[in-house]
Amino acid sequence: MKTTYNFNIKVINEKYGQILSENFVDQTQFKIFLKMVHGALELKEDLSFFDGNTFLVHIPFSFLKNSMVLTSTFEISLAEQVKNKLETLV
């Protein structure tokens, strides 16, 4: 069975709780998103992103700078991938 990796990023704020949790299957997209988050922090700017379809994020810098940014990677088996795909179709 083929195993793929799922990449996750979470932004957790003390006052508002979890304000972002997003999973990526494509490692390149994950790296680009991480660089965007890092850039927003370094340049002291709001984190704003829209993929043109279904994913919109806007986190003001004041919230972002007071938040924890956590990333993780975990394996997903082929069976889990098929199960997840079926759940999204239903």
The 8 nearest C-alpha neighbors of each residue, nearest first, counted from 0:
[[1, 77, 2, 76, 78, 3, 75, 79],
 [0, 2, 77, 76, 3, 75, 78, 80],
 [1, 3, 76, 75, 77, 74, 0, 4],
 [4, 2, 75, 74, 76, 1, 5, 77],
 [5, 3, 74, 73, 75, 24, 6, 72],
 [4, 6, 24, 73, 72, 23, 74, 22],
 [5, 7, 72, 23, 22, 71, 24, 4],
 [8, 6, 22, 71, 70, 21, 72, 23],
 [7, 9, 70, 21, 20, 69, 71, 22],
 [10, 8, 20, 69, 19, 68, 11, 70],
 [9, 11, 68, 19, 67, 18, 17, 66],
 [12, 10, 17, 67, 66, 16, 18, 9],
 [11, 13, 66, 16, 15, 14, 17, 67],
 [14, 12, 16, 15, 11, 66, 65, 67],
 [13, 15, 12, 16, 11, 62, 66, 65],
 [16, 14, 12, 13, 17, 18, 11, 62],
 [17, 15, 12, 11, 13, 14, 18, 10],
 [16, 18, 11, 19, 10, 12, 15, 9],
 [17, 19, 10, 11, 16, 12, 15, 20],
 [20, 18, 10, 9, 17, 21, 11, 8],
 [21, 19, 9, 8, 10, 22, 7, 18],
 [20, 22, 8, 7, 19, 9, 23, 6],
 [23, 21, 7, 6, 5, 8, 24, 20],
 [22, 24, 6, 25, 5, 29, 7, 21],
 [23, 25, 5, 6, 26, 4, 22, 3],
 [24, 26, 28, 27, 23, 29, 5, 6],
 [25, 27, 29, 28, 30, 24, 23, 6],
 [28, 26, 30, 29, 25, 31, 32, 24],
 [29, 27, 31, 25, 30, 26, 32, 23],
 [28, 30, 26, 32, 27, 31, 23, 33],
 [29, 31, 33, 27, 32, 28, 34, 26],
 [30, 32, 28, 34, 33, 29, 35, 27],
 [31, 33, 35, 29, 34, 30, 28, 36],
 [34, 32, 30, 36, 35, 31, 37, 29],
 [35, 33, 37, 31, 32, 36, 38, 30],
 [34, 36, 32, 38, 33, 37, 39, 31],
 [37, 35, 33, 39, 38, 34, 32, 40],
 [36, 38, 34, 40, 35, 39, 33, 41],
 [39, 37, 35, 41, 40, 36, 42, 34],
 [38, 40, 44, 36, 42, 37, 41, 46],
 [39, 41, 43, 37, 38, 42, 36, 44],
 [42, 40, 38, 43, 39, 37, 44, 36],
 [41, 43, 39, 44, 40, 38, 37, 45],
 [44, 42, 40, 41, 39, 60, 45, 38],
 [45, 43, 39, 60, 42, 46, 40, 59],
 [46, 44, 60, 59, 58, 47, 39, 57],
 [45, 47, 58, 57, 39, 59, 44, 36],
 [48, 46, 57, 56, 45, 58, 49, 55],
 [47, 49, 56, 55, 57, 50, 46, 54],
 [50, 48, 55, 51, 54, 56, 47, 52],
 [49, 51, 52, 54, 48, 53, 55, 56],
 [52, 50, 49, 53, 54, 55, 48, 56],
 [51, 53, 50, 54, 49, 55, 48, 56],
 [54, 52, 55, 50, 51, 49, 56, 48],
 [53, 55, 50, 49, 52, 56, 51, 48],
 [56, 54, 49, 48, 53, 50, 57, 47],
 [57, 55, 48, 47, 49, 58, 54, 46],
 [56, 58, 47, 46, 59, 48, 55, 45],
 [57, 59, 46, 45, 63, 60, 47, 56],
 [60, 58, 45, 61, 62, 63, 46, 57],
 [59, 61, 45, 63, 62, 44, 64, 43],
 [60, 62, 59, 64, 63, 65, 45, 58],
 [63, 61, 65, 60, 59, 64, 66, 58],
 [62, 64, 60, 66, 65, 61, 59, 58],
 [63, 65, 61, 66, 62, 60, 40, 67],
 [66, 64, 62, 63, 12, 61, 67, 13],
 [67, 65, 12, 63, 11, 64, 10, 62],
 [66, 68, 11, 10, 69, 12, 65, 9],
 [67, 69, 10, 9, 66, 11, 70, 8],
 [70, 68, 9, 8, 67, 10, 71, 11],
 [71, 69, 8, 7, 9, 68, 72, 6],
 [70, 72, 7, 6, 8, 73, 69, 5],
 [73, 71, 6, 5, 7, 4, 74, 70],
 [72, 74, 5, 4, 75, 6, 71, 7],
 [75, 73, 4, 3, 5, 2, 76, 72],
 [74, 76, 3, 2, 4, 79, 80, 77],
 [75, 77, 2, 79, 78, 80, 1, 3],
 [76, 78, 80, 79, 1, 2, 0, 81],
 [77, 79, 81, 76, 80, 82, 75, 0],
 [80, 78, 82, 76, 77, 81, 83, 75],
 [79, 81, 77, 83, 78, 82, 84, 76],
 [82, 80, 84, 78, 79, 83, 85, 77],
 [81, 83, 79, 85, 80, 84, 78, 86],
 [84, 82, 86, 80, 85, 81, 79, 87],
 [83, 85, 81, 87, 86, 82, 80, 88],
 [84, 86, 88, 82, 87, 83, 81, 89],
 [87, 85, 83, 89, 88, 84, 82, 81],
 [86, 88, 84, 85, 89, 83, 82, 81],
 [87, 89, 85, 86, 84, 83, 82, 81],
 [88, 86, 87, 85, 84, 83, 82, 81]]
